[in-house]
Structures are given as C-alpha cells and as structure tokens.
Amino acid sequence: KYCFLTNLEKEIFIELVYNKIVERTSLEKNILNINPEVETHSLDSHLSRIRKKLQNIDFEFKIISKGKKIIFKN
C-alpha cells in the first residue's frame, strides 16, 4: 500500500522519521517558512492530513503532538 504526500507533508514526515522528536518551531521555520512571531495552525493541519493518509494504509507508527514537540513513535 502507498499514499500520496504533498512536498511539504513529505518533508515534515522525513524530518520526523530521521529525528523521532522535533520542535514545532523547527518544522514551522525550516520547512513551512513561517515567521515564529506569526500565530498559525498550519503545522497542525499538515500533521492531521499526514496522520489520515497514513491511517488509510494501516501505517503502524504514530505522530504525536506533545506541547512544543512532535514525536514519531511506534
């Protein structure tokens, strides 16, 4: 099984796979190019779409938002 990820979703996913725990601000700044002073839920929207797509293919790992960190966990 496979799923299509947008370029941004793929970059976020790859960062999580390699690092397991990533700061939200790092993803917002380095991948989404969001100014840290701007309040947005863009990252949450991307993570939600990634989770849904992975759930559709019975992907066994989880992406957890915990405070200021995003955790990739099995």
Backbone as a printed PyTorch tensor [residue, N CA C, xyz], in Angstrom:
tensor([[[ 0.8340, -1.1820,  0.0000],
         [ 0.0000,  0.0000,  0.0000],
         [ 0.8740,  1.2390,  0.0000]],

        [[ 0.3250,  2.2960, -0.5450],
         [ 1.0470,  3.5580, -0.5660],
         [ 0.0480,  4.7140, -0.5020]],

        [[ 0.5770,  5.8960, -0.2220],
         [-0.2570,  7.0890, -0.2280],
         [ 0.5490,  8.2370, -0.8050]],

        [[-0.1460,  9.2090, -1.3170],
         [ 0.4870, 10.3900, -1.8860],
         [ 0.6190, 11.4550, -0.8070]],

        [[ 1.8320, 11.9640, -0.6310],
         [ 2.0710, 13.0900,  0.2740],
         [ 2.5050, 14.2830, -0.5630]],

        [[ 2.0230, 15.4550, -0.2030],
         [ 2.4870, 16.6630, -0.8760],
         [ 3.9650, 16.8640, -0.5290]],

        [[ 4.6280, 17.7620, -1.2190],
         [ 6.0480, 18.0120, -0.9390],
         [ 6.2720, 18.4380,  0.5040]],

        [[ 5.4290, 19.3310,  1.0230],
         [ 5.5770, 19.7760,  2.4120],
         [ 5.3180, 18.6330,  3.3880]],

        [[ 4.2770, 17.8460,  3.1330],
         [ 3.9800, 16.7000,  4.0020],
         [ 5.1520, 15.7230,  4.0000]],

        [[ 5.7240, 15.5000,  2.8410],
         [ 6.8590, 14.5760,  2.7280],
         [ 8.0710, 15.0980,  3.5040]],

        [[ 8.3430, 16.3870,  3.4010],
         [ 9.4630, 16.9710,  4.1400],
         [ 9.2550, 16.8600,  5.6460]],

        [[ 8.0560, 17.1310,  6.1050],
         [ 7.7360, 17.0060,  7.5320],
         [ 7.9010, 15.5570,  7.9700]],

        [[ 7.3460, 14.6290,  7.1980],
         [ 7.4100, 13.2080,  7.5200],
         [ 8.8580, 12.7170,  7.5780]],

        [[ 9.6660, 13.0920,  6.6000],
         [11.0810, 12.6750,  6.5750],
         [11.8130, 13.2050,  7.7980]],

        [[11.5690, 14.4570,  8.1500],
         [12.2050, 15.0430,  9.3350],
         [11.8450, 14.2530, 10.5910]],

        [[10.5920, 13.8540, 10.7160],
         [10.1400, 13.0910, 11.8830],
         [10.7290, 11.6850, 11.8910]],

        [[10.8060, 11.0470, 10.7450],
         [11.3580,  9.6890, 10.6660],
         [12.8280,  9.6830, 11.0960]],

        [[13.5850, 10.6570, 10.6250],
         [15.0170, 10.6920, 10.9370],
         [15.3140, 11.1310, 12.3580]],

        [[14.5250, 12.0560, 12.9000],
         [14.8540, 12.6310, 14.2070],
         [13.9820, 12.1610, 15.3610]],

        [[12.8490, 11.5330, 15.0810],
         [11.9100, 10.9880, 16.0720],
         [11.2310, 12.0450, 16.9410]],

        [[11.9730, 13.0290, 17.4360],
         [11.3930, 14.1280, 18.2240],
         [11.8810, 15.4370, 17.6190]],

        [[10.9330, 16.2920, 17.2310],
         [11.2790, 17.5420, 16.5620],
         [10.4990, 18.6890, 17.2110]],

        [[11.1500, 19.8030, 17.3760],
         [10.4960, 21.0060, 17.8970],
         [ 9.5370, 21.5560, 16.8490]],

        [[ 8.3440, 21.9450, 17.2840],
         [ 7.3560, 22.5420, 16.3790],
         [ 7.9440, 23.7500, 15.6500]],

        [[ 8.6500, 24.5950, 16.4060],
         [ 9.1990, 25.8140, 15.8190],
         [10.2080, 25.5010, 14.7180]],

        [[10.9310, 24.4020, 14.8580],
         [11.8920, 23.9940, 13.8340],
         [11.1790, 23.6370, 12.5340]],

        [[10.0950, 22.8580, 12.6320],
         [ 9.3330, 22.4920, 11.4390],
         [ 8.6870, 23.7250, 10.8130]],

        [[ 8.1270, 24.5940, 11.6440],
         [ 7.4700, 25.7970, 11.1350],
         [ 8.4650, 26.7110, 10.4190]],

        [[ 9.6480, 26.8600, 11.0120],
         [10.6500, 27.7620, 10.4510],
         [11.3500, 27.1570,  9.2360]],

        [[11.8410, 25.9200,  9.3600],
         [12.6980, 25.3400,  8.3350],
         [11.9580, 24.6940,  7.1700]],

        [[10.7580, 24.2150,  7.3920],
         [10.0240, 23.5490,  6.3130],
         [ 8.8800, 24.4160,  5.8070]],

        [[ 8.0950, 24.9660,  6.7220],
         [ 6.9310, 25.7480,  6.3100],
         [ 7.2590, 27.2300,  6.0830]],

        [[ 8.4650, 27.6420,  6.4560],
         [ 8.9040, 29.0390,  6.2930],
         [ 7.9460, 30.0300,  6.9520]],

        [[ 7.5140, 29.6840,  8.1640],
         [ 6.6030, 30.5480,  8.9210],
         [ 7.4110, 31.3760,  9.9170]],

        [[ 7.1440, 32.6540,  9.9530],
         [ 7.7710, 33.5510, 10.9100],
         [ 7.3420, 33.1190, 12.3160]],

        [[ 8.2930, 32.9430, 13.2480],
         [ 7.9480, 32.4940, 14.6080],
         [ 6.9910, 33.4240, 15.3480]],

        [[ 6.9010, 34.6660, 14.9280],
         [ 6.0190, 35.6150, 15.5950],
         [ 4.5740, 35.5060, 15.1070]],

        [[ 4.3560, 34.7850, 14.0150],
         [ 3.0240, 34.6250, 13.4530],
         [ 2.3420, 33.4250, 14.0880]],

        [[ 1.1340, 33.6280, 14.5750],
         [ 0.3820, 32.5270, 15.1790],
         [-0.4500, 31.8430, 14.0960]],

        [[-0.1980, 30.5500, 13.9010],
         [-0.8850, 29.8100, 12.8470],
         [-1.0560, 28.3510, 13.2520]],

        [[-2.0070, 27.6940, 12.6280],
         [-2.2370, 26.2670, 12.8680],
         [-1.8800, 25.4430, 11.6340]],

        [[-1.0720, 26.0220, 10.7830],
         [-0.6890, 25.3720,  9.5270],
         [-0.0200, 24.0240,  9.7730]],

        [[ 0.9120, 23.9690, 10.7170],
         [ 1.6070, 22.7100, 11.0000],
         [ 0.6130, 21.6540, 11.4750]],

        [[-0.3160, 22.0410, 12.3380],
         [-1.3170, 21.0940, 12.8270],
         [-2.1540, 20.5400, 11.6740]],

        [[-2.4830, 21.3870, 10.7160],
         [-3.2500, 20.9400,  9.5440],
         [-2.4610, 19.9260,  8.7230]],

        [[-1.1880, 20.2000,  8.5020],
         [-0.3340, 19.2690,  7.7500],
         [-0.2150, 17.9350,  8.4910]],

        [[-0.0030, 18.0050,  9.8030],
         [ 0.1310, 16.7730, 10.5900],
         [-1.1600, 15.9630, 10.5550]],

        [[-2.2770, 16.6270, 10.6340],
         [-3.5700, 15.9440, 10.5850],
         [-3.7480, 15.2120,  9.2570]],

        [[-3.3950, 15.8760,  8.1590],
         [-3.5170, 15.2300,  6.8420],
         [-2.5580, 14.0540,  6.7060]],

        [[-1.3350, 14.2100,  7.2380],
         [-0.3630, 13.1070,  7.1890],
         [-0.9000, 11.9180,  7.9720]],

        [[-1.4180, 12.1670,  9.1760],
         [-1.9660, 11.0820, 10.0010],
         [-3.0910, 10.3480,  9.2790]],

        [[-4.0150, 11.0850,  8.6690],
         [-5.1360, 10.4670,  7.9570],
         [-4.6580,  9.6130,  6.7920]],

        [[-3.7060, 10.1270,  6.0450],
         [-3.1860,  9.3820,  4.9000],
         [-2.4900,  8.1010,  5.3520]],

        [[-1.7200,  8.1850,  6.4240],
         [-1.0200,  7.0000,  6.9360],
         [-2.0030,  5.9970,  7.5290]],

        [[-3.0550,  6.4980,  8.1610],
         [-4.0800,  5.6270,  8.7250],
         [-4.7840,  4.8420,  7.6220]],

        [[-4.9900,  5.4650,  6.4820],
         [-5.6570,  4.8030,  5.3550],
         [-4.8590,  3.6300,  4.7950]],

        [[-3.5520,  3.6240,  5.0340],
         [-2.7390,  2.4960,  4.5470],
         [-2.2620,  1.6120,  5.7080]],

        [[-2.9270,  1.7440,  6.8510],
         [-2.6200,  0.9250,  8.0400],
         [-1.1640,  1.0510,  8.4890]],

        [[-0.6400,  2.2450,  8.4390],
         [ 0.7280,  2.5220,  8.8720],
         [ 0.7920,  2.3510, 10.3810]],

        [[ 1.7750,  1.6240, 10.8850],
         [ 1.8090,  1.2440, 12.3030],
         [ 2.4180,  2.2900, 13.2330]],

        [[ 3.0650,  3.2920, 12.7280],
         [ 3.6930,  4.2990, 13.5670],
         [ 2.7190,  5.4350, 13.8310]],

        [[ 2.9990,  6.2280, 14.8680],
         [ 2.1270,  7.3440, 15.2220],
         [ 2.9040,  8.6520, 15.2240]],

        [[ 2.2000,  9.7220, 14.9230],
         [ 2.7600, 11.0620, 15.0220],
         [ 1.9800, 11.7570, 16.1300]],

        [[ 2.6900, 12.1250, 17.1970],
         [ 2.0550, 12.6710, 18.3920],
         [ 2.5110, 14.1150, 18.6050]],

        [[ 1.5570, 15.0040, 18.8070],
         [ 1.8640, 16.3840, 19.1690],
         [ 1.8150, 16.4740, 20.6900]],

        [[ 2.9440, 16.8500, 21.2810],
         [ 3.0160, 16.9350, 22.7380],
         [ 3.6980, 18.2490, 23.1080]],

        [[ 2.8720, 19.2280, 23.4420],
         [ 3.4210, 20.5450, 23.7770],
         [ 4.1080, 21.1640, 22.5800]],

        [[ 5.3630, 21.4940, 22.7410],
         [ 6.1280, 22.1410, 21.6700],
         [ 6.9060, 21.1420, 20.8330]],

        [[ 6.6440, 19.8650, 21.0450],
         [ 7.3730, 18.8210, 20.3170],
         [ 6.4150, 17.9610, 19.5020]],

        [[ 6.9350, 17.4310, 18.3930],
         [ 6.2230, 16.4630, 17.5780],
         [ 7.0420, 15.1860, 17.6600]],

        [[ 6.3730, 14.0760, 17.9780],
         [ 7.0550, 12.8090, 18.2300],
         [ 6.6010, 11.7660, 17.2160]],

        [[ 7.5730, 11.0770, 16.6250],
         [ 7.2980,  9.9660, 15.7140],
         [ 7.5610,  8.6950, 16.5130]],

        [[ 6.5180,  7.8910, 16.7140],
         [ 6.5980,  6.7760, 17.6600],
         [ 5.9760,  5.5110, 17.0910]],

        [[ 6.5570,  4.3650, 17.4610],
         [ 5.9510,  3.0850, 17.0670],
         [ 5.3540,  2.3970, 18.2610]]])
